[in-house]
Amino acid sequence: MGSIGSNLQEVKRRIEAAAAAAGRGAESVTLLAVSKTFPAEAVRAAHAAGQRAFGENYVQEALAKIEALADLRRELEWHLIGPLQSNKTRPVAEAFDWVHSVDRLKIAERLAEQRPALLPPLQLTLQVNVSGEASKSGVAPVDVPALAHAVAALPKERVRLRGLMAIPEPAGDLAAQRVPHRRLHELLDALRAQGLALDTLSMGMSADLEAAVLEGATLVRIGSAVFGSRAPLASR
Ligand SMILES: *Cc1c(COP(=O)(O)O)cnc(C)c1O
């Protein structure tokens, strides 16, 4: 791996190539740098290289990092991409800009109640279980329309539903990787056809960025290709 700055350049090159292959402009894909397990200083280095949007999985770890980088708060956008328990919604509503992992109405309702009125609305995506694994979190595709309409009906000054997110099972080749991403895109199109104004498809990680962009991702969540490989959980 190179430096964070050169890794960011390489990831942007991959996004540009995939977007060009899909006949899209690279500016239609937002790069979310996933900084989980990496220290605040790594985020600072990425910021110095021009990166603005960062994704975190673990609420406590993220809050400490946001605090450590308070001097940059106006320039950074913080996205929660990991699971959210209902007893942790308040600090998330107060500290983050986006939550990608909404998978039940209760979580969205609590975020709407707890979002401070002085902040812009919290931007939300629904996490969808496109791979159908019982162990994975996310709402089942069949339940997406009802949840989407319910979340979209919450007070818009507090929470704004933007689209869908998925973490597909790893797949070997590009064709196999594209299948779940296409499924998520079709679910988004169906919601739009029902009148919901949604613009975000949060899909694609270091290993399947190309497949996701080819299938219409508007935001890719990239960790290891930017920051390097993560230490195993047990040694953190
Ligand atoms: C860790 C993580 C990523 C980034 O994964 P990489 O393979 O390191 O790019 C993206 N999305 C979610 C939800 C994650 O937990």
The ligand as an SDF file (V2000), in Angstrom:
LIG
                    3D

 15 15  0  0  0  0  0  0  0  0999 V2000
  -15.7640   -1.9490    6.5010 C   0  0  0  0  0  0  0  0  0  0  0  0
  -16.8920   -1.5470    5.6410 C   0  0  0  0  0  0  0  0  0  0  0  0
  -16.6780   -1.0150    4.3600 C   0  0  0  0  0  0  0  0  0  0  0  0
  -15.3120   -0.8930    3.7310 C   0  0  0  0  0  0  0  0  0  0  0  0
  -14.8070   -2.1580    3.4500 O   0  0  0  0  0  0  0  0  0  0  0  0
  -13.4300   -2.3570    2.6280 P   0  0  0  0  0  0  0  0  0  0  0  0
  -13.5270   -3.7410    2.1160 O   0  0  0  0  0  0  0  0  0  0  0  0
  -12.3440   -2.1440    3.6020 O   0  0  0  0  0  0  0  0  0  0  0  0
  -13.4190   -1.3350    1.5510 O   0  0  0  0  0  0  0  0  0  0  0  0
  -17.7910   -0.5970    3.6480 C   0  0  0  0  0  0  0  0  0  0  0  0
  -19.0360   -0.7070    4.1470 N   0  0  0  0  0  0  0  0  0  0  0  0
  -19.2800   -1.2160    5.3590 C   0  0  0  0  0  0  0  0  0  0  0  0
  -20.6740   -1.2970    5.8590 C   0  0  0  0  0  0  0  0  0  0  0  0
  -18.2190   -1.6650    6.1310 C   0  0  0  0  0  0  0  0  0  0  0  0
  -18.4740   -2.1910    7.3360 O   0  0  0  0  0  0  0  0  0  0  0  0
  1  2  1  0
  2  3  1  0
  2 14  2  0
  3  4  1  0
  3 10  2  0
  4  5  1  0
  5  6  1  0
  6  7  2  0
  6  8  1  0
  6  9  1  0
 10 11  1  0
 11 12  2  0
 12 13  1  0
 12 14  1  0
 14 15  1  0
M  END
$$$$
